[in-house]
Amino acid sequence: QKAVEKMFSHGEIWLDTSAILPLLAEELMETERRQFQLMFRLAVQAGIEFFVTDGVIEELDRHIQNACLASRRSGSWEGRYPFLLETFLQTGRSVDEFSSWTELFRGQNRPIDDILDFLRESFQIQGRSLEAPTAAATEDFRNAVQEAWHHIHERRREKLGRFVEPIAVNRLGRHDTENY
């Protein structure tokens, strides 16, 4: 048992947007039902450190912006609602309350800083750049990884029948390449 405790008593985990969104969504639940948040807190207590890149914070900000836009256009919104808005609505809350709820972790003046502050204060998730390690990889490797992620994001959007916005696909591919 001591060996198992030591194996899980330290480490660094780099999180993607898909790991952070459920943490934010659990803010809609009673404290005792927040299992995902509990898992993070226990991991931190065990000595594991969690990190996000600027790209992940940017993606979270864009997701929240998009969800707020969808909430304002709920009657004319086409396609699926963004995850946070969908989760919010599933709790029975009014779509009109969504934007004000997001102020829990994102204000109007410095949204990127606010999101990072919320993650740090609530879950001890730190922001850290991976630019130096990314730059240290060979150019061929970086390009191959970025091309693979670019294709993944293109296919995802095409499969959902969405317009493939090249700028967004490039940005998401760049963020995932950095995390990879």
Disulfide bonds with the S-S distance in Angstrom:
none
